[in-house]
Amino acid sequence: MHIEKLIIKNFKKFSDREFDFNQDLNILVGDNDSGKSTIQEAIEIALNCSYRGKPLSGEIKPELFNLDATRTYLKSNKSSKNLPYIKIELFLDGIAEYRGQNNSINKNSDGISLTIKFDDDLQAVYEEFIKSPDAIKSIPVEFYKIEWVDFAWNKIKFLNKKMNGLFVDPSRLHPAYGRNQYISRIINSSLTKEEQALLSVNYRQLKQLFNDQPQVKLINENLDNENIVTSKKLEIIADVSVSSFETGLQLSVDDVNLPQVGKGEQNKIQIKLAIQNKASNVDVILLEEPENHLSHTNLAKLVKYIEQQRQDKQLFITTHSSYVLNKLSLEKLCLINESYIRLNEIDKSVSKSLKRLPGYDTLRVVLSQKIVLVEGPSDELILKRSYLDLHDRLPEDDGIDIIVVRGIGFNNYLEIAKKVRTRVNVLKDNDGNHKNNIGEYSKKYGDCEWINFLATPDNEQYSLEPVLISTNKSSEKELDSYAKITLSTQTYNKYNDEKSLDDKSKFLVKWYADEGGAGKKKVDSAMRVFEAEQKIKYPEFILKALSFE
């Protein structure tokens, strides 16, 4: 069984939104405050009638209501008919008992509907309450009730519900989360009842030894001598209860108690414990940003563990990590912003490539609004300096993200941009054949007006360096100035031995083209341009690469 669709009305960020899901894995991605966590919370509410692990009945607060719905109510005459409601609907597959049309789209489907709404039984009390309407500054949730039913109009109770979810948020986990259940399960599987009883007795005796220590007796001799706290005998003792001795035990990692180890190690262990303890009893796992506090190596191990343990459970996972997205599979991405986009139809080869080579910044393409794709770091440095010269600030200050493609190829990034409609300018070398390497290549994205290719049509200017040399050689003086900025002193002296503008230009082109350290030469020169006090000239197509008007 799995969740096919979620409809949210008036809950937190969403006034009325609908989300379709993959039946196995859903990687929820979006900018900060886009609503990723809200989706997780809505699913938990509908499945478990709980909010952040606590019974929903005690967690109904004005902050749960959509802000626009709240404002509309506060501007009204405050009558009960103007009170907003929260409705969360889960369209399911695999629970025939929940089938019906009790949903907002009147679809015959398996499903759950949870509504937080005004309790009509409190109408008289509410009428009295609103006699001073101007004093009401928030939604009076004290007059609300919870209605938890399936799509067949049957009431759902916690003990007889047919589907269960587990919500794990590492940032909110208590140090003891999952520990007691894990220890208890290990004890039950490792020891017979007789051995457990003997262990319990021994544990109680150890506590009693603590009570008999002379230091403890000294404390108790002087404790509440004047009977201020109580007229009876007051002592400090170790709890010798034998009913749940497991709760007195603690996990340790390399001889350090779990609450005292690093936050990343705590999170990793507690995520694993939560999944291991509950996986057999849940149908849906909701996991919030597992990458928090984890190094790359530990994140890799955790992602592998999640893949292994998920089995046939439906998993919803929020992340800001490209590694998590790439490794679990790009085609499972669910992008949340003004629209809702899934990449379930993206080219399988792209998803497969990124799964094998997960260390690429694919999320930057997904989340950025304006992107320039370049071949190498020298292109990035030149672009940044050109923008700085023109606007007195860097591109990122205006929300323009420059991504160095490196060895993964433009196609993998562009296939993502094609689906999510990210505005992309591609700055690409023509490699001596503009028709094939730019013209033919760009035809694949000809129907994507948000993707543009920029390069010089001159085949002799096959890469960035010949382009800049050509742009800065209107005179020998200008070229000398350019060479002075871009070359080391030793190389500049060799350059200066050339006698004419044409010879100097050829020297520079050949120097960058020579095999053996050519890449380092290009980056070193670009770094000098970026840091120089003097300015160079840039061709129009480079300046255009940073324009998104």
N, C-alpha and C positions, 0 to 999 in steps of 0.2 A: 504494500500500500504506500501511496505517496501523495504529496500535495501537487495539484496541477495548476491551481490559480489562487491568487489572494486578492481580495477586494477590501480596501480600507476607506472608511468614511469618518472624517473629523477626528482622526487620531494623530496627535502631535503634528508633524510636518505636513501630513497629507489630508487634504479636504475631501478628495474623491479620486482615488487612484486604483488601477488594476495592474496586476503583475502575473505573467505566466512563467512557469518554472520548468526546468529539466527534471526528469523523474529520478535522476541519480545524484548529480552534483550541481550546485549553483554557487558561483563565486561572485559575491555582491561587491561591486566596485563603484566608487563615486567620490566626489570631492568631499571635504569636510562639511558636515551639516547637510549632506545630500539626502539622508534618510535611510542609510544602510542599516543602522542599528534599530531604527523604527520598524523596519520590515521584520527583523529578527524578533523584536519585542511583540509585534502584532501576532506573529505565528505562535509564540509561546503563550500569549494570552488566550488565543482561540483553542489551542491544543490542551493546555493545562489549567486554564482559568487562574493563571498566576502571572505576576509581573516581577521580573528580575528575581525569580526563585521564591517569591513570597505570595501568599494567597491574595488574589486580586481584590477581594472584598475589603481588605485593609489598606489597599494601595490606590484607591480611587481619589485622585487629586485634580485640582483645576488645571495643573500643568499637562495632564494627559490630553486635554482637548485642543483641537486645532485653533490657532490664534485668530484666524479670520472668523471662525464660528463663535469664538468667545466674544470678539468685538461686536459682531452682529447682535448677539444677545444683550450685551451691556448697553448698546444704543437703543434697544427696544423698550417696550413698556414693562418688560420683565415677566409677562404672563407665562404660565407653564407651557403654552404651545410654542413659545419662542425659545425654550430651553434646548440647547443642542444635544445631540446624542452621539455616541461612538458606536460604530458597527464594524466588525471584522468578520469576513467570510472566507472560509477555506473550502475550495472545491477539490475534492479528493477522488482517488481511484482505489477501489479495493475494499470498501466497507458498504455492502449492500443495505445494511440496517439503517444507514444514514441517508438513503436515497429519497429525494423529493424535490419540490420546486420552491421550498421556503428560502428563497434568496433574491437578491435585488435585481437579477437579470432574468428571473423566472425560468431558469434552466433546470431540466430534470437531471439531477446529478447527486452523487454522494457528497456530503459536505457538512460543515459545522458553521453555525452562526452564533456569534457572541455580541450582545448589545448591552451597552451601559446607557441607561435612559432614566427619565423621570419616573418615579414611583407614584402611580395614580392614587394609591391609597393614602398618600400624604398631601392630597390636594388642599384640604381644608387648612392644614398647618402651613402649607406654602402660601396660601392666600393671605394669611395673617402676616407671614414673613415679609411679603413684598409691599406692605402698606407704607414702608419707607424705602421706595425703590432707589433713590439716590445714594443710599448707604451701601448698596450692593456693588462691590468692586471686583468680584470674581464669580465664577460659576459655583452655586451652592450645592456641592456634590453630596452633602448630607441628605439630600432629597432624592438620591439616585439609587437604582437597583441594577442588578446584573441578570440578564436573561441569556441562558446558555442552552441552545437547542441544536438539533440536527436539522437537515433539510427536509425531514419527514415530520417536523413539528414536535418531535419528542424531546423532553427535557434530558439534558446530559448531567450526570452526577460523576464526581471525581472517581468513585470506586468502580463504576461500570463503563467508563469511557473506553472506546475501542482503539484509540490511537494515542501514543505518548511521544513527547518531545523532551529533549535535554538541551538546555541553554547553558553554554560555558563561556564566561567572559573572564579571561585571565586577570584583567585589571581590577576586578571586584572579588576575586577569590580570597576567602579567609585562609590563613595558613593551615588550618585544620581541615579544609575542604577535601573530602574524599578519603582522608587518612583513616578515620575510624572504621569505615565500611571495608576499606582495603585490608586493614590489619585483621579485622574480624573474619573476613573471607579466607585469608591466609591461615589463620589459626584453625578455623573449622575444617579446612582441607588438609591440614598437616597433622592434627592431633585427634586422637579418639576422645570421646566424652570423658572417660576416666582421666586421661592425660590433661585435658583442659581443666577438670576439677582440681587436680593436684597443682597445676600451675596457678590457678586462682588462689588456692590456700597459701602457697608459697609467696605469692605477690602480697597477699594481705599480711603475712607475717613480716615481710620486709618493711611494710608501712608501720607495723606495730613496733619494730625495732627503732624506727625513727622517733616514735612517741616516747620511747624509753631512754633516748639520749639525754645525758646530763644537761646539755645546753638547752634542750627543749623544756626540761623540767624547771630549769632556772627561769626561763621566760614565763612559764605558767605560774610559778610561785609568786611573782610580782604583778600578775595580770589582774586588773580590776580589783585590787585589794579593798578598795572602799565601796565596792558593790554599786558603782555608779551606773554601769551599763546594765547589770542585772543583779537581782538578789541571789541568783543561783551561781554555781561554780562555772566560771568561764575559762576555757583552755584553747590553745592552738594545737591541733592534732592533724596528722595525715588522714585523709579520708580512707577508711578501711572497708568501704562498701565492696561487696563481692559480686553485685548484680551485673556490673558492666566493667570489669577490670580492663577490658581492651581500651577504654577511653583514657586510661592512665598511661598507655604506652605511646611512644613517639617514634616516628621514622627519623633516621639519621642518614646523612650522605657523607661518606668518608669521615665518620665520627663527629659530624657537626649536625645538630638538630635541624630538621627541615626549615623551621621558621627563621633560622639564622643564616641559611645559605643564601647565595646571590638570588636576586629577584628573577633573573632569567631561568635559573635552574629550578626554582620553586614553580614558576609558571609552567615549564615543560613537564615537570613531574605531575603537577595537579591536573593539567589537561589530560595527560595519559590516564591518571587515576579515574578522573570523571568519566572518560569514555569507556575504560575497562570495567568500571563498576556498573555502569548503566546500560552499556551497549546492547546487552541481551534483552533489556526490558523496554527499549525505545524504538520508535520507527523513524524519527527525525532527529538529527543532531544539528544544533545551531552553535556555531563557533565564531567568536568575535576576535579578530586580529591576532592570530596565534603567533605572529612574528615579534610581538612586543618583548623587548629586553633580550632577544636571542641573537647570538652570533650567526653568521651564515652557515657554519658547519652544523650547529645545533638545530637551526631552522630546517636544514636539509633532512636531518634525522627525524624531526618531528613530522614533517610533511610525509615522509615515507611511512611513518607509524600510522598517521591518519588514513592514508590510502589503504593500508593493510587492514586496519580495524573497522573501517567504514562498512566493508562487505556489501550487503544489499541495502544498507540504511541510506535514506535520502539525507544529503549533507548540504547545509547552508553555511557558507563561510565568508566573512567580510575580511578584506585585506587592503593594505596600502603597499604590499610587496609584489614587485614584478616577478620575483622568484616563485612565490607561492602560486601566482596566477599561471605562469608558464609551466611549472612543474605539474600542477594538477590538471591543466589543459585549458588553453585559451578559448576553445569552443564552448566552454561552460561559463564564460563570463556573462554577467548580467549588469549592464551599466545603468546606473541610476542618476539622472539629472532632470532637466526639464522634460525630456522624453525618457522612454525605457527601451533599451536596446539589448538584445541577446546576440551573441556571436555563434549560435548553434549551426549556422549555415556557412561559416567561414571555410575557406579552402583547408581541407584536412592536412595538406602538406605543410602549411604554415604552422598549424597547431603542433604537428609532429616535430618540426624543426625546433620550435621553441621549447618543447618538452625535453629534447635532447640537449639543447643549449639554452638553459633557463636564465642565464645571467644577463639578459638584455632588458633595456628599460621600456618594455612594451606599455606599461601603465602610463608613461609620459605621453604616449600617442593617444591613449584612451582618455586621459583626464585634461590634457592641455587644450586650449582653444585655438592657439596659433603656433604652428611648428615649422621649423626649417630643418630639413634633413640634409646632412652634408657627409662627405666621404671620410674626412679625417679631422684630427684636432687642429691642423693648420687652417683649414677652412673656417672652423668655429672661431678661432682667434681673430682672423681677418674680419669676419662678419661682425664680431663684437666691437672691434675697434672702429669699423666704418660707421656703426650705429652710434657709438660714443662720440665720434667726431661730428656727426650730424645733429644729434639730439642732446648731447651732454649727459647721457645716462645709458645704461646697458639695456639690451633687448629684454632681459628677464624682468626689468623694472616695469615694462609695459606688457608683461604677460606673454612675451614671445620666447618660446623654448627651442633652443638649437640642439639637435640630437645628432651625435656622431654615429653613423650607421655601422662602421667597422666591417667585420667580415660576414655579418649575417645577411647582408644584401638589402637593397631598398624595398624589394618586393614584399618581404614579410611585414615591414612597417606599413607599407602602402595598402596592403590588403586589410589591415585593421582600420586605417583611416578611411578606406572606402566604405566600410560597414558603419562606422560610428560617425562619419561625416566630419571628422576633424579637418580644419583648414590647414593644408600643407603646401609649402613651397619646397621643391626639390632642387637643390643646387648640386649639379652633377657635372663631372668632367666629360667632355665629348670624346676623349681618348683617340683623337685623330679621325673620327668618323661620326660627325654630328647626325647624319641621316639615320644610321643604324642605332647608335647608342643613346640618342635623345629622341629623335623623331619617331622611330618605330617603337621604342620602349614606351613612350608617352601615350601611344594610341590605345594601349590596354586600359588606360584610365581616361579616355577621351570623353566619356559621359559623366565624369566626376568633376563638375565645375569648381569644386573646392580643392582640387589637387592641381598644382601648376609645376611645370618643369622649366628650369632656367639654366641656360648655358650659352656660351658664345658659339655662333655658327661657324667661326673661323677654325678649320681643322688644324691649322698650324699652332693654334693656341689650345693645345690638347689637355692642359690641366691648369690649375690655379696660378702657378708660378709664371708660365709664359704669358698668361692673361695680364697679370700685374706688371710684368716687365714691359709689355706692349703699351699698357695704359700710362706708364710713367716714363716714356722715352720721347716726348715731344721735342726735347732738346738734350744735348749731352749733359748740360748742367743739371737738368731734372733727373736724368738717369743716374748721374753721379750721386745726387742726394738720396735717391732710392737705394742705391747700392751701399751707401754709407750707413744707412739704417739697418739694412737686412743682412749684411755680411760681417764676419769677424774681421779684425784688423788685418790679419795675415792674408785672408782671401781677398779683402778689398785692395790690398797692395798689388796682388796679382792682376786683379781686374783693372787697376789703374794703369798697368803697363800697356793695355790695349790702346791703340792710337785713334780709333774713330768710334763714332756712335754705333755704327753697325757692328764693329768688332766687339765692343763692350756688351752690346745686346746679345750677340751670339755666345760670348763667354758666359754670361749669366744663365742663359737657357741650357747650355751644355753642362754647366756646373750643377744645376738642379737635376739634370737628367742622368748624370753619371751613376752607374750602379755602385752599391756599397755605401750605405749610410745616407741614401737619398732621402728617406723618410725623416731621419733625424735633422738633415739640413733644412727641410721644409718647415718642420716644427720650430727649430731654433730661429729661423728667419721670421716666422709668423710671431713668435714670442717677442722678438726685437721690435717688430712693427707695433705690436700691442702696447709695449712699454715705452716707446719712443716719445720724446717731447715734440718732435717734428711730425707732420702729417704727410701721408702719401695720397695719391689719387686712386679712385676705385671705378671700375666699369659700371655702366648703368644697370646691367643685369644682376650684379652683386647687391647694389643698393635696392633694387626691386625685390630681391629675395626676402628682405626684411619689411616689406610693405604689404599690409593686409587690408587695404582700403577697398 
